[in-house]
Amino acid sequence: MGLSRLSLAILLSGCAAIAVSAVFGAQFIVFCIYNGAFLVLLLLDFFLTPSAKKLSASREISGSLELKLRSRLTLVLKNSSGFRLRLRVTDTLPEQFDCCRDPVIGEIEPRGESAFIYEAEPTVRGKYVLSCVHCELDGVLRLCKKRIKLKCPGELHVLPALEAQRRTRLLAERRQLINEDQSGHKLFGIGTDFKDLREYSRGDDVRKINWRATARVNKLITNEYDIEKDQSVIIAIDTGRMMLSSAQDLTRLDYALESSMALAQAAASGGDRVGLVAFGHKISGFIKPQKGTQQIPKLLRAIFTLRADYFESDLSGLSAYITTNQKKRSLVCVFTYIGDEEDSRRILRELSPLTKRHAVMIVSLRNPGLKAISEKKASSTEDVFLKASAAHRLMTQKNASGILRRGGVDNVIMEPDKLPTGTVNRYISMKNRNRI
């Protein structure tokens, strides 16, 4: 139990009264009467103020939270007593949430309920189990403060950053609307699905000219092909030790998951089957490729609790697993980290059995800021060394990319803000080139 400001004011007034009574020699009597009366009122206030049995708490959780995205959380408190309550509520959020830890202040009418709303920003993915909330009630007579703990169980699911996935979905929906009204705007690749004939335009691929139709109408006619659908895309997420490192407050694994969901959305929206395999020193999860956007929530449920470990990733094991479990030719997009040329040679060596049956794309994160440092004007000896180091790192990753490319493996190595878009664009490019 704590004392309110009103109680402190009353005690100070009592001190003044005792000081005045000392002039008449009655300070002891005034002290006993004044403090006795105050103690009786304080105890009465404490027992009149409702206990935890008269209050209940629940959570209103609308869906999942998103990494590094500020969200509103709501606690609903019900008051079954006959008194109007003024209270301060503090939730027991884990330290992985960035939020104001000050209590939320509010009032609850007799036999009523009130919502206490606050904002929080999760900084680490995963599932969090919450158990209780702490409340501090003002006494009915406003003399005391009563502290209670209320059971308030609940779970918070923190997903990877999904801004890139939402952007991909919106682009896919807009393209679908355009297709219904203006079919000429549809993307066509060099797929195997013939769609139509049309007059040749400057810039069209000369390999698509239909010479028979051209001879018949005496003008150049070209074939149109739909981008082939119903293909399989398997997203392989590396959870090994190299994915533990942080870049701009998030781990490499977090950025990989963000880009993988953008790719999954693009593939599902385009009519392809999407699957998932998580691997580190062993295979930790597999979702068979399925068609339709309803596959996206299933993938999210599988990846949001993934954690990188301190073991070396086994790419040979990944190659053997996919070769055994996925007989149909697919695009296998491996989200991992490429640091230098030796990493590229190891990838080619260990994924060699996989590349014989499937198309493989490697996606890796480039440390942010390297390009800016390499282009920055050096003004000191330290700047010269930093610039040289950044330029060397960029050249190393460029060489590593070239080794993969010459080995027949498409790859994307970009900074965090460009990685989702670069991954989706490379996937579309591979479909246009009939690589899958």
C-alpha positions as CSV (number, residue, x, y, z in Angstrom):
1,M,0.0,0.0,0.0
2,G,1.2,3.5,-0.9
3,L,0.1,7.0,0.2
4,S,-1.5,9.4,-2.2
5,R,-0.7,13.1,-2.5
6,L,-3.9,13.9,-0.5
7,S,-2.6,11.7,2.3
8,L,0.8,13.5,2.3
9,A,-1.0,16.9,2.3
10,I,-3.1,15.8,5.3
11,L,0.0,14.7,7.2
12,L,1.7,18.0,6.6
13,S,-1.4,19.8,7.8
14,G,-1.3,17.6,10.9
15,C,2.3,18.7,11.6
16,A,1.2,22.3,11.4
17,A,-1.7,21.6,13.8
18,I,0.6,19.8,16.2
19,A,3.0,22.8,16.1
20,V,0.2,25.2,16.9
21,S,-1.1,23.0,19.7
22,A,2.4,23.0,21.3
23,V,1.9,26.6,22.3
24,F,-0.9,25.4,24.6
25,G,0.9,22.3,25.7
26,A,-1.6,20.0,24.0
27,Q,0.6,18.6,21.3
28,F,0.5,15.0,22.5
29,I,-3.3,14.9,22.6
30,V,-3.6,16.5,19.2
31,F,-1.0,14.2,17.8
32,C,-2.8,11.1,19.0
33,I,-6.3,12.2,17.9
34,Y,-5.1,13.5,14.5
35,N,-3.0,10.6,13.6
36,G,-5.5,8.1,15.0
37,A,-8.3,9.5,12.9
38,F,-6.0,9.6,9.8
39,L,-5.0,5.9,10.4
40,V,-8.7,4.9,10.7
41,L,-9.6,6.7,7.4
42,L,-6.5,5.2,5.7
43,L,-7.4,1.6,6.7
44,L,-11.1,2.2,5.7
45,D,-10.0,3.5,2.3
46,F,-7.7,0.4,1.8
47,F,-10.5,-2.1,2.6
48,L,-13.1,-0.2,0.6
49,T,-10.9,-0.2,-2.5
50,P,-11.7,-3.3,-4.6
51,S,-9.2,-6.1,-4.5
52,A,-8.1,-8.2,-7.5
53,K,-11.2,-10.4,-7.2
54,K,-13.3,-7.4,-8.3
55,L,-11.3,-6.8,-11.4
56,S,-10.5,-8.9,-14.5
57,A,-8.3,-8.2,-17.5
58,S,-8.2,-9.5,-21.1
59,R,-6.3,-8.7,-24.3
60,E,-7.6,-7.7,-27.6
61,I,-5.1,-9.0,-30.2
62,S,-6.0,-8.4,-33.8
63,G,-3.7,-10.6,-35.8
64,S,0.1,-10.8,-35.5
65,L,2.6,-8.0,-35.0
66,E,5.4,-7.2,-37.4
67,L,9.1,-6.8,-36.8
68,K,10.2,-3.1,-36.4
69,L,6.6,-1.9,-37.0
70,R,5.0,0.1,-34.2
71,S,1.6,-1.5,-33.3
72,R,-1.2,-0.7,-30.9
73,L,-1.9,-3.1,-28.1
74,T,-5.2,-3.1,-26.1
75,L,-5.9,-4.3,-22.5
76,V,-9.6,-4.4,-21.5
77,L,-10.2,-4.2,-17.7
78,K,-13.6,-5.0,-16.2
79,N,-14.8,-3.6,-12.8
80,S,-17.4,-5.6,-11.0
81,S,-17.4,-3.4,-7.9
82,G,-19.8,-0.6,-7.1
83,F,-17.1,2.1,-7.1
84,R,-15.6,4.2,-9.8
85,L,-11.9,3.3,-10.1
86,R,-9.0,5.4,-11.2
87,L,-5.9,3.3,-11.9
88,R,-2.6,3.0,-13.7
89,V,-2.0,-0.2,-15.7
90,T,1.4,-1.6,-16.7
91,D,1.7,-4.6,-19.0
92,T,4.5,-7.2,-18.6
93,L,6.0,-7.1,-22.1
94,P,9.4,-8.8,-22.7
95,E,12.5,-6.7,-23.1
96,Q,12.4,-7.5,-26.9
97,F,9.7,-4.9,-27.2
98,D,10.6,-1.2,-27.6
99,C,7.8,0.7,-25.8
100,C,7.2,3.3,-23.1
101,R,7.3,1.5,-19.8
102,D,5.2,4.1,-18.0
103,P,1.8,3.0,-16.9
104,V,-1.4,3.8,-18.9
105,I,-3.8,5.9,-16.8
106,G,-7.5,5.5,-17.0
107,E,-10.8,5.2,-15.2
108,I,-13.5,2.5,-15.0
109,E,-17.1,3.1,-14.1
110,P,-18.9,1.0,-11.5
111,R,-19.7,-2.4,-13.1
112,G,-18.2,-1.2,-16.4
113,E,-15.1,-1.8,-18.5
114,S,-12.4,0.4,-20.1
115,A,-9.8,-0.1,-22.8
116,F,-6.2,0.8,-22.0
117,I,-4.2,1.3,-25.2
118,Y,-0.5,1.6,-25.7
119,E,2.1,1.2,-28.5
120,A,5.0,-1.2,-28.8
121,E,7.6,-2.0,-31.4
122,P,8.9,-5.6,-31.5
123,T,12.6,-5.9,-32.2
124,V,13.0,-9.7,-32.3
125,R,10.8,-12.2,-34.2
126,G,9.1,-15.1,-32.4
127,K,6.2,-16.2,-30.1
128,Y,5.9,-14.4,-26.8
129,V,3.7,-15.7,-24.0
130,L,2.3,-13.0,-21.6
131,S,0.8,-13.8,-18.2
132,C,-0.3,-10.8,-16.2
133,V,-0.7,-7.0,-15.9
134,H,0.1,-4.8,-12.9
135,C,-2.4,-2.2,-11.6
136,E,-2.1,0.6,-9.1
137,L,-5.6,1.7,-7.9
138,D,-6.3,5.0,-6.2
139,G,-8.3,4.4,-3.0
140,V,-12.0,5.2,-3.0
141,L,-11.3,8.0,-0.5
142,R,-8.2,8.9,-2.5
143,L,-6.0,8.4,0.6
144,C,-4.1,5.3,-0.4
145,K,-2.7,3.5,-3.5
146,K,-3.4,-0.2,-3.8
147,R,-1.2,-2.4,-6.0
148,I,-2.6,-5.6,-7.5
149,K,-1.6,-8.1,-10.1
150,L,-4.2,-9.5,-12.6
151,K,-4.0,-12.7,-14.6
152,C,-4.1,-11.7,-18.3
153,P,-2.8,-14.6,-20.5
154,G,-2.1,-14.1,-24.1
155,E,0.3,-14.8,-27.0
156,L,2.0,-12.3,-29.3
157,H,3.3,-13.5,-32.7
158,V,6.0,-11.3,-34.2
159,L,6.4,-11.9,-37.9
160,P,9.2,-10.8,-40.2
161,A,9.0,-7.4,-41.9
162,L,6.3,-7.7,-44.5
163,E,6.4,-4.3,-46.3
164,A,8.0,-5.8,-49.4
165,Q,5.5,-8.7,-49.5
166,R,2.6,-6.2,-49.3
167,R,4.1,-4.1,-52.0
168,T,4.5,-7.2,-54.2
169,R,0.9,-8.2,-53.6
170,L,-0.4,-4.8,-54.5
171,L,1.6,-4.8,-57.7
172,A,0.2,-8.2,-58.6
173,E,-3.4,-7.1,-57.9
174,R,-2.9,-4.0,-60.1
175,R,-1.5,-6.1,-62.9
176,Q,-4.4,-8.5,-62.6
177,L,-6.9,-5.6,-63.0
178,I,-5.0,-4.3,-66.0
179,N,-5.1,-7.8,-67.5
180,E,-8.9,-7.9,-67.3
181,D,-9.4,-4.5,-69.0
182,Q,-6.3,-4.0,-71.2
183,S,-4.8,-7.4,-71.9
184,G,-2.1,-5.7,-74.0
185,H,-0.3,-4.6,-70.9
186,K,0.4,-8.2,-69.7
187,L,4.0,-9.3,-69.3
188,F,5.0,-12.0,-71.8
189,G,8.1,-14.0,-71.7
190,I,9.8,-16.5,-73.9
191,G,7.8,-19.3,-72.2
192,T,6.3,-22.3,-73.8
193,D,2.6,-21.2,-73.5
194,F,1.7,-19.7,-76.9
195,K,-0.9,-17.0,-76.5
196,D,-1.5,-15.0,-79.7
197,L,-0.2,-13.4,-82.9
198,R,0.3,-9.6,-83.3
199,E,2.1,-7.2,-85.5
200,Y,5.8,-6.9,-85.0
201,S,7.0,-3.8,-83.1
202,R,10.5,-2.3,-82.9
203,G,12.4,-3.9,-80.0
204,D,10.6,-7.2,-80.2
205,D,12.7,-10.4,-80.1
206,V,13.3,-11.4,-83.8
207,R,13.3,-15.0,-82.6
208,K,9.6,-14.8,-82.0
209,I,8.7,-13.7,-85.6
210,N,6.2,-16.1,-87.2
211,W,7.4,-16.3,-90.8
212,R,4.4,-18.3,-92.1
213,A,2.0,-15.7,-90.8
214,T,4.3,-12.9,-92.1
215,A,4.2,-14.4,-95.6
216,R,0.4,-14.8,-95.5
217,V,-0.4,-11.1,-94.6
218,N,2.8,-9.5,-96.1
219,K,3.9,-7.8,-92.9
220,L,6.0,-8.9,-89.9
221,I,4.0,-10.9,-87.4
222,T,5.4,-12.1,-84.1
223,N,4.3,-14.7,-81.6
224,E,3.2,-13.9,-78.1
225,Y,3.9,-16.3,-75.2
226,D,2.5,-16.3,-71.8
227,I,4.9,-16.6,-68.9
228,E,4.6,-20.3,-68.0
229,K,2.6,-20.9,-64.8
230,D,2.2,-23.8,-62.4
231,Q,5.9,-24.2,-61.9
232,S,7.5,-25.0,-58.5
233,V,9.5,-22.5,-56.4
234,I,11.2,-23.8,-53.3
235,I,12.6,-21.2,-50.9
236,A,15.5,-22.5,-48.9
237,I,16.4,-20.5,-45.7
238,D,19.8,-20.8,-44.3
239,T,19.8,-20.7,-40.4
240,G,23.5,-21.4,-39.9
241,R,26.0,-19.2,-38.0
242,M,26.6,-16.8,-40.9
243,M,23.0,-15.6,-40.6
244,L,23.5,-14.5,-37.0
245,S,25.4,-11.3,-37.9
246,S,23.4,-8.0,-37.6
247,A,23.1,-5.2,-40.1
248,Q,21.0,-2.1,-39.2
249,D,19.5,-3.6,-36.0
250,L,18.3,-6.8,-37.8
251,T,20.1,-10.1,-38.5
252,R,20.9,-11.4,-41.9
253,L,18.2,-14.1,-41.3
254,D,15.6,-11.4,-40.7
255,Y,16.4,-9.7,-44.1
256,A,16.4,-13.1,-45.8
257,L,12.9,-13.9,-44.4
258,E,11.6,-10.5,-45.6
259,S,12.9,-11.1,-49.1
260,S,11.7,-14.7,-49.1
261,M,8.2,-13.6,-48.4
262,A,8.2,-11.1,-51.2
263,L,9.4,-13.8,-53.5
264,A,6.7,-16.2,-52.2
265,Q,4.0,-13.6,-52.8
266,A,5.2,-12.9,-56.4
267,A,5.4,-16.6,-57.2
268,A,2.0,-17.4,-55.7
269,S,0.3,-14.4,-57.3
270,G,1.8,-15.5,-60.7
271,G,0.3,-19.0,-60.5
272,D,3.4,-20.9,-59.4
273,R,3.6,-23.5,-56.6
274,V,5.6,-22.3,-53.5
275,G,7.3,-24.5,-50.9
276,L,9.9,-24.0,-48.2
277,V,12.8,-25.7,-46.6
278,A,14.7,-24.4,-43.5
279,F,18.3,-25.8,-43.1
280,G,21.3,-25.3,-41.0
281,H,23.6,-28.2,-39.9
282,K,20.4,-30.3,-40.6
283,I,17.0,-29.9,-42.2
284,S,14.7,-28.2,-39.7
285,G,11.5,-27.9,-41.7
286,F,9.9,-28.6,-45.1
287,I,6.6,-27.4,-46.7
288,K,5.7,-29.1,-49.9
289,P,5.1,-26.7,-52.8
290,Q,1.4,-25.8,-53.2
291,K,-0.4,-23.5,-55.5
292,G,-2.4,-20.4,-54.4
293,T,-2.0,-17.4,-52.2
294,Q,-3.4,-19.5,-49.3
295,Q,0.1,-20.9,-49.1
296,I,1.5,-17.6,-47.8
297,P,0.0,-17.8,-44.3
298,K,1.3,-21.3,-44.0
299,L,4.8,-20.2,-44.9
300,L,4.6,-17.3,-42.4
301,R,3.6,-19.7,-39.6
302,A,6.6,-21.8,-40.4
303,I,9.3,-19.1,-40.5
304,F,8.4,-16.6,-37.9
305,T,10.0,-18.6,-35.1
306,L,13.1,-19.6,-37.0
307,R,16.4,-18.9,-35.2
308,A,20.0,-19.0,-36.5
309,D,22.3,-21.3,-34.6
310,Y,26.1,-21.4,-34.2
311,F,26.7,-24.4,-36.5
312,E,28.0,-24.4,-40.0
313,S,25.3,-24.9,-42.7
314,D,25.2,-28.2,-44.6
315,L,24.6,-27.3,-48.2
316,S,25.3,-30.9,-49.3
317,G,22.5,-32.1,-47.0
318,L,20.2,-29.5,-48.5
319,S,21.0,-30.7,-52.0
320,A,20.4,-34.3,-51.1
321,Y,17.2,-33.5,-49.3
322,I,15.6,-31.5,-52.1
323,T,16.8,-34.0,-54.8
324,T,15.1,-36.8,-52.9
325,N,11.9,-35.0,-52.0
326,Q,11.3,-32.8,-55.1
327,K,11.4,-34.8,-58.3
328,K,9.8,-32.2,-60.5
329,R,12.1,-29.5,-61.9
330,S,11.8,-26.4,-59.7
331,L,13.5,-23.1,-59.0
332,V,15.4,-23.5,-55.7
333,C,16.1,-20.1,-54.2
334,V,18.7,-20.4,-51.5
335,F,18.9,-17.5,-49.0
336,T,22.4,-17.6,-47.5
337,Y,25.5,-15.4,-47.1
338,I,28.3,-15.1,-49.6
339,G,31.4,-13.4,-48.1
340,D,34.1,-14.2,-50.7
341,E,35.1,-16.3,-53.7
342,E,35.7,-19.4,-51.6
343,D,32.0,-19.3,-50.4
344,S,30.9,-19.3,-54.1
345,R,33.2,-22.3,-54.9
346,R,31.9,-24.2,-51.9
347,I,28.3,-23.5,-53.0
348,L,28.9,-24.7,-56.5
349,R,30.6,-27.8,-55.2
350,E,28.0,-28.8,-52.6
351,L,25.0,-27.9,-54.7
352,S,26.3,-29.6,-57.8
353,P,23.8,-32.5,-57.6
354,L,21.0,-30.0,-57.2
355,T,21.9,-27.9,-60.2
356,K,21.7,-31.0,-62.5
357,R,17.9,-31.3,-62.0
358,H,16.8,-27.9,-60.7
359,A,17.3,-24.2,-61.5
360,V,19.2,-22.6,-58.5
361,M,19.3,-19.0,-57.5
362,I,21.4,-17.7,-54.6
363,V,20.3,-14.6,-52.6
364,S,22.8,-13.0,-50.3
365,L,22.9,-9.7,-48.3
366,R,25.6,-7.1,-48.9
367,N,26.6,-5.2,-45.8
368,P,24.9,-1.8,-45.9
369,G,26.9,1.3,-46.4
370,L,29.9,-0.4,-48.2
371,K,29.2,1.4,-51.5
372,A,28.8,4.8,-49.8
373,I,32.1,4.3,-47.9
374,S,34.0,3.3,-51.1
375,E,32.7,6.4,-52.9
376,K,33.3,8.8,-50.1
377,K,36.2,11.3,-50.4
378,A,39.0,10.4,-48.0
379,S,40.0,13.2,-45.7
380,S,42.3,11.3,-43.4
381,T,44.5,8.3,-43.2
382,E,41.7,6.4,-41.4
383,D,39.3,7.3,-44.3
384,V,41.8,5.9,-46.8
385,F,41.9,2.5,-45.0
386,L,38.1,2.4,-44.6
387,K,37.6,3.2,-48.3
388,A,40.1,0.6,-49.4
389,S,38.6,-2.0,-47.2
390,A,35.1,-1.3,-48.5
391,A,36.2,-1.3,-52.1
392,H,38.0,-4.7,-51.5
393,R,34.9,-6.2,-49.9
394,L,32.7,-5.0,-52.8
395,M,35.2,-6.4,-55.4
396,T,35.3,-9.7,-53.5
397,Q,31.5,-10.1,-53.6
398,K,31.5,-9.1,-57.2
399,N,34.0,-11.8,-58.0
400,A,32.0,-14.3,-56.0
401,S,28.9,-13.4,-57.9
402,G,30.8,-13.9,-61.2
403,I,32.0,-17.4,-60.1
404,L,28.4,-18.4,-59.4
405,R,27.2,-17.0,-62.7
406,R,29.9,-18.8,-64.7
407,G,28.9,-21.9,-62.8
408,G,25.3,-21.6,-64.1
409,V,23.8,-20.3,-60.9
410,D,21.8,-17.1,-60.9
411,N,22.5,-14.9,-57.9
412,V,21.4,-11.7,-56.2
413,I,23.8,-9.8,-53.8
414,M,22.3,-6.5,-52.7
415,E,22.0,-4.2,-49.7
416,P,19.0,-4.7,-47.3
417,D,16.7,-2.0,-48.8
418,K,17.1,-3.4,-52.4
419,L,17.2,-7.1,-51.7
420,P,13.4,-7.9,-51.8
421,T,12.9,-6.1,-55.1
422,G,16.1,-7.5,-56.6
423,T,15.1,-11.0,-55.6
424,V,11.6,-10.7,-57.2
425,N,13.0,-9.1,-60.3
426,R,15.6,-11.9,-60.8
427,Y,12.8,-14.5,-60.4
428,I,10.7,-12.8,-63.1
429,S,13.8,-12.6,-65.3
430,M,14.5,-16.3,-64.9
431,K,10.9,-17.0,-65.9
432,N,11.2,-14.7,-68.9
433,R,14.3,-16.5,-70.0
434,N,12.6,-19.9,-69.5
435,R,15.3,-20.9,-66.9
436,I,12.8,-22.8,-64.7
